[in-house]
Amino acid sequence: MKIYLSIIGACFIAAAPSLSGASELVYTPINPSFGGNPLNGSYLLSNAQAQNDHKDPDFEDRTQTSALDRLTSSLESRLISQLLADVGDGNSGFLATDDYTIQIDESPDGTLSVTITDLLTNETTQIEVNGLIPD
């Protein structure tokens, strides 16, 4: 009986490779840079960025601004808007901060002149807009 079992077992072992369907191994790339599906690009990039824990030592994170800096920026923006509104009413305006000064004048012929002086470098920029219709 053992001989019959060993003969049947040997037959199964010999027939097993022919019973299993084998085919060629075909390489299909994943990365779109090497011929893969272009839709994989954003997925691979997001995974790579999620795993990246390297921080640039020279990078200054400017996204974290203090409440005082946001208030200062908002006030400066509001004051510049008010200067431009005053020029529309025929008035000239001047704004001075720690970093720059702004002088806004409107001439009788309708030319708007904006002079910006950077106090740190003493550079001056002058912007003139012609064609404004005086009231």
CORNORUR-V255288 format. One record per backbone hydrogen bond with DSSP energy under -0.5 kcal/mol. NH is the residue of the N-H (numbers start at 1). CO is the residue of the C=O. Records with the same first field share a line. If there is no record, write none. Layout:
NH=CO + CO
This chain:
5=1
6=2
7=3
8=4
9=5
10=6
11=7
12=8
13=9
14=10
15=11
16=12
17=13
19=15
20=16
22=20
26=24
27=25
34=31
35=32
36=31
40=37
41=38
43=39
44=40
45=41
46=42
47=43
48=44
49=45
50=46
51=47
52=48
53=51
59=56
61=59
62=60
65=63
70=66
71=67
72=68
73=69
74=70
75=71
76=72
77=73
78=74
79=75
80=76
81=77
82=78
83=79
84=80
85=81
86=82
87=83
88=84
89=85
90=87
91=86
93=104
95=102
97=100
101=117
102=95
103=115
104=93
105=113
107=111
110=107
112=110 + 129
113=105 + 111
114=112 + 127
115=103 + 113
116=114 + 125
117=101
118=116 + 123
119=99 + 117
120=99
122=118
123=118
125=116
127=114
129=112
130=128
132=110
134=132
